[in-house]
Amino acid sequence: MPIFTLAIGIAITAWVGIMGAAAMLRTEAANKWFGAMLKQSPALMMVNGLGLFVAAALVGLNLLVPTVVTAVFVKWALVGIGVSQLSTLFMQIRGGAPRAAMAGPAVLLGLTVIYWFIHT
């Protein structure tokens, strides 16, 4: 596996995994992001966090044991991450969030698209 693919896979796994774990644990930062900025209820925040964590686990496990977690699972995980980031950007635009707040989801969406084309 090329180092570029590995680096992007690790970045996606870490970023999305931490985001998902923070949402499930309902940390202060997650409450500000998911609750205040994206206007999600605590239950939806937990479900969103679980989905993000599972997607990160699939990408990360594919890097470690590609025979167990195949590319089909990774494709679905990347689709889930892409949909979540697109909906985040849509909610931010609709809510009038500052442009700087949109940088994170936009970069993660870009990494996801790049990983889709270089990995699958």
N, C-alpha and C positions, 0 to 999 in steps of 0.2 A: 504494500500500500504506500503510495507516495506521501511524503512528509506534508505536503500541502493539504491533501485530503485528511490526513490524520489531525493536523492542526485545526482545521475548520470543524471537524467532527468533535474534537475535544472542546472547542469553544462553544459550540451549540449545546453539547451535553452539560457543560458547567453552567452556562448562562440560563438555560431553560430549567435545568434541575434545581438550581438555587431559587429561581423564581417560583417554581412549583412547590418546593418545600416551604418557602416563606409564606406562600398563600395558604397552604394547609395548616401551618402553625399560627397563622394570623398575626404575624409580627407587625410592629408599628409601621415599618416601611410598606409592607404589603397592604395594610389597611389604608394608608395614604394613597397608594397606587390604584389598587383594585376598588376600594370603597369610595374614597373622595374623588379621585380623578375619573375613574371609569364607571362610577355609580353602580357597583355590583353589590348585591346583598351578601351577607356572610356565608349563606349556603351556596350561592353561585360561586363565590370566591373559593370555597373548599373544593367544589367540583372542578372548577377551572384549574386549580392548583394540582389536583390529582391527575387530570389529563395531561398537564404540562410535565409533571414528574414522570409519568409513564412514557411519554414521548421521548423525554431525555434519556430514560433508562434503555429504551429500545435502540436509540442511536449509539449510546455508550456501549451497550452489550454487543452490538454489531461490530464495533471497533475491536473488542476483546475476543469474542468468539463468533466469527461470522458464519460458522456452520450451524449454530443454534438459532441465532436471530438473523434471518435471511434479509435480502434486499427488499423483499415485498413488505416486510414489517417496517423497514426504515422508510420506504416510500409513504406508507400511511402515516407514520409519525411525522414526516416532513410536511405532508398535507395538513395535518392537524396543527402543527406549529405555524404554518403559513396562514391558515384560516384565522387562528387566534390573533396573529399580529395584524392581519388586514382588518379584522373587526376592532382591534385596539386603535388602529389609526383612524378608522371611520368614527369611532366614539369620540376620539380626541378632536377630530375636525368638527364634528357636530357640536361638541361641548365648548369649542373655542379655546382649546389648550394652546399654550405657547409653542412655537416651532421647535424650541429646544427639547421639549418633552417628547416630541415625535421622533427624535433622532434614534433613540434606543430601539423602538419597534421597527423602524425603517432599516437600521443596520442588521438587526436579527433576521428580518425578512430577506434582506440581501444575502446574508450568509446561508440561509436556508435554500434559496434559489441556486446559489453557486454550488452548494453541496449536492443538491439534486442532480445537477448536470455533470459533476465530476465523479460522483459515487455510483449513481444508478444507471 
